[in-house]
Amino acid sequence: MNFLLEIGTEEIPHWMIPGALKQLSKLDLLGATPQVEATPRRLVVRATGVPERTPDQEQIVKGPPVSAGEKAAAGFAKKQGVDASELRESGGYWEARKRIPGCGAAQILAETLPRSILAIQWPKTMYWTAKNGPRFIRPIRWLVALLEGQVIPFEIAGVPSGNLTRGHRQLGSSSIPVTIEDYERKLRDNFVLLSSEERRRKIEKEAAALGARIDPDLLETLTFITEYPAAIRGGFDPAFLELPSEVLTTVMKHHQKYFSVEPQPGVLAPAFVAVMNTSGDPAGLVRRGHERVLRARFNDARFFWNADQRKKLAERVEDLKKVTFHARLGSYFEKTQRVVALVGELDGGEYGRRAALLSKADLTTEMVKEFPELQGVVGGLYARAQGEAEPVARAIYEHYKPVSMEDAIPSTREGQLVSLADKLDTLRECFRIGMIPSGSKDPFALRRAAQGVVKILVEAKLPYDFYALLSPELTDFMRERVQYYFREVRGFKYDEVNAVLAASRGTLADVEQRLAALAQVRPTEDFEPLAASFKRIRNILKQAGFEPDGPLQESLLEPGPERDLYDAYQRVRARIQGAGYRAALEGIASLRPSVDRFFDKVLVNAGDPALRVNRLTLLSELLTEFSTIADFSEIVPSGEQK
C-alpha cells in the first residue's frame, strides 16, 4: 500500500531540516522504504509497498516445571488461553505455543507515528500549547496521514491527522484536500515545489542567468527557506566598491542571503541577486526594498571600516584583556600570549610571532562586532591597510582556516603555524579543565579544531612529532581524529590506518607516506598472507609470554626451513636499509614463502628448551625488525573485512 505523512509547521530553521530528514528516512514503515522531502513549512514522508497487515506470529511461553503436577499445568494453560492438551514438554518445563494474529498497518501506524514524530531530535525545541505539552522545533499546525485512500487517525497537541494540507503562505490556499496520488500536483498548483532538488535547480538556473556567482552554501540555505523561489537582480551604488570585496560579499551572503555578481572571477559588480519566496516582482517593489536594506547595511560597514582605522591592531592587543575567551580560561589577551609562545616554539620566525600577536585584535573592532563572520579576515585586511608586512597580514587573514574538512589550509607557513598554535591552545586548555566533547555536545567546536590540526600537519607536511605537541589528556582524542582523517577524508582502509599508527610515533606527514606505500603494496600476492603470519607470530609470542633476554644463537638453527628463514630475513634486512617505504614493504612481503615453510615444517614449541627459546627469539626479531613501518598483525584479510 502507498503511504503519505506530512507534518505541517511554522517555518523550520533551514539548517535543521537535513538532520530531521535523515531521521525520518529511518521511520519504521513495516519494512517499506521511506522517501523524504521538506520545505520550510512541512516535513514529508512517502512510501510504497507498506504491507496491509503484519503477519501472524507464533510465541512460545515457558511455563511451570513438569514436576509441579497437572494442576499447575492446567492453570498455566488457562492463563495462556490454550487447552492443556496443547502444552509441550521442553527441558523439564511446560511450554505453550500461542498464535498471535497480525495487526493492520493503519492501526500500528496510528499508534507509532505520534511517538516517532515527537522523537525527532532537534538542536532546540519549544512548547506551544502548555509547559507540560509536547515539544517540537516549531508549532505543528496540520497533519496529513494517509494509507491508500484512508486517513491514519491520530493527533498531536490537539492537531488531528487528516487529508487537508496547506499551500504557500501568501499565494496558496490554506485548506487543500489531497490524496496520495494528487498530493504533489495540488501543492504545485498552490505555489509549493515539494522537491528540494527542483527548488535548488530553479534557484541556480535563474540566479546564474542574472549573473550571480553561485555559492553552494548559500544555494543550500535558499533551497530550504523557500517554497516557491524566484530570483531577482538589484543594484547598489558603485562607490561602495571602495570597501574590500570580502566585506561586501559577507554582508550580502550572511546578512541578506544575496548572491554577489562577478563579471570576472574576484571582480565584483555593483549588483546582487536575491531569491524571493514568491512568484514574481513585476512592479519592482521587492527589488527596491532589498536595495534599500542593502544600502543601509553597506553604509554601516563603511562607517565601521573608517572608524576602526583610527586605532591600529597593535594598539588593540591590550584591549583583549577585556574580551573573555572562557570564564575559566581567562581573556583573549592571555590566549594570545600562549599562542605567540607556541608559534615561537614551532620556529615561526618574526612574521609568525607578529601574526600570532595581532591575530585576535580584530575581535575588538566595530566591524567584527557587527559582522562576526569576518573575524580573522578583517584582521588581515586591517593589518595590510596599516602597513604590516604581507606575510603577517596573510597569516592573520587565514589563521581560522580550515573551518571544515573541505576547506583549504592556510597558504603560507606563517599562517599554518598560527592556525596550528591557535587550535592546539584551544584544545589543550579546554581539555585541561575537563571540557571534553561528549556525544553531540561540543560547544567550543573542539572536534573541528582537532580536525584542523590534523589537516594542517598532514597537508603542510610540517616536521613536528605529532604526539609531542599534545598534552596527555589529548592523546586518545587526537588519535581518533587522525584515524578519522585518514579513513574518511583520505580513503585509506581502517586496518591500514591502525597498522601504521601502531608503528609510528613521528610526524603525520610520515604517517601519510607509510599509508600510501602500504596501500600500494597490499594488493600484491604475498602481502596479506604474510600479514596473517605476522599476526600468528604475535599470538605465539603472547601465548608463550615470551620476552627475549638475549641474542639469537645461530649455532642452534637447524638446516632447512629454519635456517632458510633466518638467511632470508638477513638478506631482506640488508636490502631494505635506507630504502623507501614501498621498496621496504615489497622486500618484507618477499619473505612470505620462507615464513610459510617455517610454520609448515618447524615445531616452534620444541621439547628442547634451548631450541624453543631460540625459535621464539627468531620470531620476535622478525616481528620487531619488520614492524617498524606498520604493525602487520593489525591487517585484516580482505575476505574478513566488514
N, C-alpha and C positions, 0 to 999 in steps of 0.2 A: 504493500500500500504506500501511497505518497503522503508525505508529512510536511507541514509548514508551521514554523514558530516565528512570530515577530514580537520583539519586546520594544514597545514604543516609549520613549523617554524625552525629557528635556535634553538639550544639546550636551553630548558627552565630550569631554576634552579629547582633542584629536589624538594625542599621544598615548592615550589609554586604550584606544579602540583595538589596535592589533593584538595586544595581550588578551583582551576579552575574547576576541575571535579565536585565538589559539585554544583557549579553554573550552569554548563552545564546540570547537571541532572534535572534542573528545566526549561529547554528550552521549550518554548511553541510550541508543535508539533501538534496542533489542537486536543488535547485530547489523543494522543498516549504517552506512557511512554518512555522517553529516557533511553538508556543504554550507559554508558560512559566508555571509556578506554583511555590510554595515554602511550606514550613513550617519551623520551626527545625531540623528533622532531615532535611530532604530538599529537593533541587532537582529539578524535574521538567520535562521537555521532551516535548511530544506534537506529532504532525503527521499530516496525511492527505495522500494523493497523492504519496507517495515513489515514484519510478519503480522498477520491478523490477530494471532494469539500466541502465547508461549506454549511449547509442547508439554504434554503430561510428563510427570516425573515420578520415579519410584523412590521412596525414602525408607531406609532401614533404621528401625528404632530398637535399641538394645534394652531388654527387659530384665526381670529378676533372674537369679540363678535357678537352674532346673531343680536344685536341691531344696528350694523354698516350697515346693509342692504345688498341687493342682489349683488350690485356692488363689495363690499369688499369681499363677499364670492366667487364671480366668479374670482376675481383677485387671491385670495388665492389658489383656486382650480387649476388655470392655472399654478401658480408658482410651485405647488406640482406635476403637471403632471397628475391630475385626473380630471374626469368630475365633474361639480358642483353638479350633482345629487347624487354623491357618498359620499358627505360630510355628517357627522352626527353631531347632536347637543349633547353637553355634558356640563352640568353646565352653560348654557348660552353662550357657545363658540362653534364655528365650529371646527370639528376635521377631519383630512384627514388620512385615513389608506393606507399606501403605502407598496407595496410588494418590498422587497429588495432582489434581486436574490443572491444566494450564489456565492462564488468565488472559483476558482480552487486552490487546495493546492499548486501546483507549483508556481502559481503567488503570493500567500500570503507569502510563504517561501522565494521567491526571494526578496521580499520587507523587510521581518523581519530578515532574517539571518545576513546580514551585520551589522545591528544595534545590534543584540544580541551578535555577536562575539566581536565587539568592546566595548560592555558594560561590559565584564568580568572585575571584579575588581582585580587588581594586587597590591602587595605592592609597586612596582615600574613599570613604563612604559617608553617607548622610542619612539622617532621619527626615521624613517629610510628612509623617502622619502624627506620630506621638513618640516620646522618648523611648518607649519600650517596643516600638513598632519595628518593622523590617528596615534594613539598611541596604542602600544601593548607591551607585555612583551619582545618579540623578533620580528625581521622582519618576516612577513608572506611571505613564498616563494611559496606555492602552495595551492590550494583549490580543494577538491573533494566534490561535492554536487550532490547526485543522489536521484531521487524519481522513484522507479521501474527502468525502463531502460533509463530514461531521465535525462539529466543534468538540474539542477535548475540554471538558468542563473543569475549571479550577479558578482560583482568584488569588491575587497578591495585594495586600494592603487595601482591600476593598475594591480593587480593579478586577472585574471578571474577564475571563477569556471569551473570545467571540470570533466573528468573521469581519469586523469593521476595522479598517486601517485609516491612516490619515495621510494626506498628500503634503506638498510643500507648504510651509507655514503661511506664506503670503499668497502664493499662486494657486494652490490646490484646495480641494475640498477637505473638510475636517471629519467627514464620515463617509467612508467608501466601502461598500460590501464587496468582498472578494472571495474567489475560490482559489484553490491551489493552481489551477490552470491559467487563470487570468490575472493573478496577483501582480506579476512584474509589469504586465502591459498596463494595468489600471494605475499603477504608480507612475509610469511614464506619462500617461495621459494627464496626471496631476502634478507634473513637473518634479518628479523624483526619479533620478537614474540610480537604480539599486546597485548596479555593478560598479565597484570601486575602480576596476580596471578601465571601464568605459569612461568614467569621470576623469581618470588620470590621462587617458589618451586625448580626451576633448580639451582639457586644460593645456596640455603640452602642445597640441596642434594649433590651437587658437593663439596661445601666447607666443609661440615661435613665429607665427605669421605676422605678429605685430612687432617683431624684432627683439623679443625677450631673450636673455641668456637664461636657459633653464637650469635652475639649481635643484638637484634631486631631492634634497631635504625639504625645501620649500614646496616642491611639487607634491611630495607625500603629505605635508601638512594641509595644503589646499584641497587635496583629494578628500580628506576626512573632515573638513569644515564646511563642505558644500554638498547640497543635494542636486542642484541643477546649475553647474558652473558656466560662467561666460566671461571671457577676457575682454578688457577694455584698455586702451592706451591713454595715458595722460602725460603732461609735461611739467617742467619746473624751470625756474629762472636759471639760465646758464651761468650766472655769477656764482651759484653755489658750487660749481665745478672747481672753484679755487680750493675747496676743502679736500682733504685726501679722499680718494675713492673708497678706502676701507670704511671711513666714517659714513659716507653716503650710502653705500651698499648695506651696511649694518642697520642703519635707520630704516631703509626700505624693506629689508628682509625680516629682521627680527621684530621691529615695532609696527610695521604697516603690512607685512606679508605681501610685498610687491616684488615682482621680478625687475631687475635692472635691465637697461637696454644698452648693448655694447655693439656698435657698428664694426669694431675690430676688437680682438681679444685684449682685455685690460684697458680699453678706452671707453669711458662712459659717455653716453649721450644724455642731454637734459630731458630725459623721458623715463617713464616707468610703465609696467603692465600690471594692472590689478585684476583680480579674479572675483567677480561678483557671484552671489548665490541667488541669481535671478535670471530672467530670460533675456534682458537687454536694457539698454540705456539710450533710447532714441533721442531724447531731449538733452542728453549730456549732463543731467543733474548729478548722477552718481560720480561721473568723472570729475566734475568741478568740486564736489565735496572731497574727494580723495586729494585733489591738487591743493585745496585749502589746508587740509590737515598736514600734508607732507611739507608744505611751505613753513608752517609753524614749527614742525619738528626740525627742519633744516636750520631755521633761524636760531633755535635753541642750541643746536650743535655748533653753529658758527660762534655764538656767544661764548660757549664753554671753551672752544678752541682758543679764542683770543684771550679770555680771562686766565686760562691755565698757563699761557706762555709767560705771564708776569713772574712766575716762580719756577726756577729750574728744578729738574728732577733731583739733582744732588742736594738742593736745599730742602727737599721734601722727605728725605730719608729720616730725619729726626721726627717728622710728623707721624711716622709709622708707629711710634711708641703709643699713640692714641688709637691705633687700629688693632683690634683683638684678632689674633689668629685662632685661639681656642681658650676658653676660660681657664683651663688647667695647664695650658702650654704657653701662655703669655701673649705678647704682641707680635705683630709682623716685623717690628724692628729686631726683636730677639731672633725670630726665624731668619731674617736677612743675615744677621751676624753668623749664624750657624752655616748658612748656605755659602757665604763668602769663604769661610774657613774650609769647608769641604771642597769647594772648587779649587782652593789653594792646594789642598792635599792631592787633588787629582791632576796637579800641574796645569791648571787652566790658564796660566800666564796673566799678564797685566790686564789684557782686554777681558778675559774671562772673569777675573775678580771684580773689575769695574762693572761689568754687566750684571753680576750677581748682586752687587751693592745697590744698583739702581732698579733691579728687576721688579720690585713691588711698589716702587714710589708712585706709580700712576694710580694706585688704589686711593690716594688722597686727592685726586683731581676731580673736578666737577664733571668732566666728560665721562669718566668711568662710573661715577656715582649715578649718572643718568642712564648710561649705556654700559652696564656691567659686562656685556658680551665682548666689549672692546679691550678688556684688561690685557696687558701684555702688548697688544697691537698698538694701543695708544702710547704706552711707554716707549716702544721702539720709534714711533713717529715723532714723539716729542724729543727723544734723545737725538734723532737726526736733525730736527729743526733747531736744536740748541747747540749744535756743533760737536756732539760726541763722535768719536771715531766710528766709522761704518761697522767694523766687527762688533762693537759694543751695541750699537743701535739694532743690528740684525739679530744678535743673540737675545736681547730683551724682547724684540718683536715676536720671536719664535719660541720662547722658552716654555710656553704652555704645551707645545706640541710634543708628542702626538696626543690628541684627545680621544682617539679610538684606534682600533687595530687597522682601520682603513686609512687613517691619516698618516702623512709623511712625518718623519722625524726632522728636527731642526737641520738646516742645510749647512751650518758651519760647526767647526769643532767647539768654538766658544759656546754657541747655542746648545749644542748637545750636552756639554758639561754642566751648564747652568740648569738645564731642564732635568738632567740626571740628579744633580745635587738637590734641587728643589723637591723632587718626588721622593728621593731617598730620605730626606729630612722629615717630610710629612709622614712617611711610613715608620721610620724609626721612633719618632716622638709619639705618634698615636699608639703604636704597639707598646711603647714603654709604659704608658699609663693604662694599658689594658683595653684600649678602644679598638677591638678587633672585629672585622666583619663577620656576621653570622647570618646564615640563610639569605634572605633578600635584603637584610638591613646593612647598609654601607653608606652612612650619611656623609662621610668625608671622601667618598669615591676612592677608597684605598685599593680596590681591585684594579680600577682603571689606572691609578698611579703605578701600581706594580707592573701591569702590562706595559706601560710606557717605559719603565726602567728596562725591562727585558728587551723590548723592541729596539731601544736606543743602543744597548750594549751589543746586540747581535748585528743590527744593520749598519751601525757606525764602526763595527769591528774594534771597539775600544779595548785596550790591553789590560783591563783590570780583572784581578781574581774576583769572580762573582761573589763567592762566599765571604771573602774578606771585607766586602762592602756592607755586609749585613750584620745587624745585631742578632744575638742568639734567638730572641723571640720571633724574628722574622724568617728564619731559615726554612721551616716547613712550608709556610705560606708562600714564600717566593719560589720555592721548588715547584709547587703546584702551578704557579703562573708560568714557569719555564716549560713544564710539561704541556700545559695548555697551548702555549705559543707554538711550540714545535709540532704538536699534533694537529691542532685545529687551524692554525694560520699557515704553517709551512707544509703540512700534509704528510709528515713522517708517521710511521706506524707506532702505536703506543709502546710495543715491546722494544722497538729500536731506541726510542727515547729513554726508556727505563734502563736499557743496556748501557747506553753511553753515559747517562748521568750517574750510574753506579760506579763507573770507572774514572770519571772526570771531576777534578776539583779546580779547574783553571778558569779560563775566560769563556764566555758564551759564544764568542766567535770561533773558538776552538771546538766547542760542542757542535756547532753547525758544520764544521769541516768533517768531524768524525761521523756525524749523521749522514752527510752526503756520501761519504765513502762507503759506509755500511749499507746504505740503500742501493748503491751501485753494485756491490759485491754480493748482496743477499740472493739475487736470482740465480747465481752460479750453482752448478750441480752439487758441489761439495759443502757449501756453506751451512745450510740448515742441518744436515746430518752431523756435521762437526759440532754445531752449537748444541745439538741434543747430547752428544758425547761429553761436552764440557759440563752440561747440567748433571750428567751421570757422575762425572768426576767429583763435582761439588757435593753431591749426595753421598758418595762413597766416603769422602773425607769427613763430612759432617757426622755420618753414622759411626765412623770409627773414632770420632772425637780426636782427629789427628792434627797435631801441630808439629811441624818439623823442628828438630832440635840439633840438626847437624846437616852437612852437605851430603849429596847423593854419593854412594860408593860405586864407581864404575866397575870395580872388580867383581861386584855381586850381580851385575847384569848378565842374564843368560842369553846365549846366542839365539838368533831367530827374532820373532816379533818384538821381544822386549828390547833387545839391543838395537834393532832396526828403528824402533820408535825414538829411542834416545838419539841415535845418529841423525835421523830426520829432523828432530827437534833442534839439534845443534846447527845443522845446515840452514834451516829456516831462520833461526835466531840471528845467525851471522848475516844472512842475506837481507834481512829487513832493518838492520841497524841504519838509522838515518833515512830510511825510505819514507815516502809519503804514506798517508793513511790507507789509501786504496791499495797501493802495492803491498803494504804490510798485511792487510786483511786477506789479499789474494794468496800471499805466502802462507799465512796461518791456515787458510782453507785447504791448501795443498797437503796438509798433514792428515787429512781425513782417512785415506787408505791405511796409513800406519797406525792410527788410533783404532780403527775398526779391527785390524788383525790382532792388535794387542789384546783387546777385550774378548776376541773370539778364542784366542789360544793361550792366554796367560791368566793364571789364577792370582788375583791381587791378594786375597786373604790367604797367603801361603802358610803352610804349617810351620815353616822355619821363621821364627820371629825376625831374624835379620833380613831375610828376603822380603817379608811383609812390610817392614818399615821402609826398606829401600824402594819398593814399588810405590808405596804411598808417597814417599818423598818425590819420586819421579812425577807422579800425577800432580802433586802440589806445585812443583816447579813449573810444569806445563801450564797449569791454571793461572799461577801468578804472573808468569812471563808474558802470556798471551791474552791476558785480560786487562792490559793497560790502556787499550783503545776503547774497548767495550766489554762489558761482562756478558759473555756469550750465553751463560746459563739463564739470562733473562729472555732470550729469544724464544718465542713460541712458534712451533712449526705452522706453516700456512694453513694446513688442514685442520688445526686445532683452534684457530683464532675464532672468536665470537663475531 
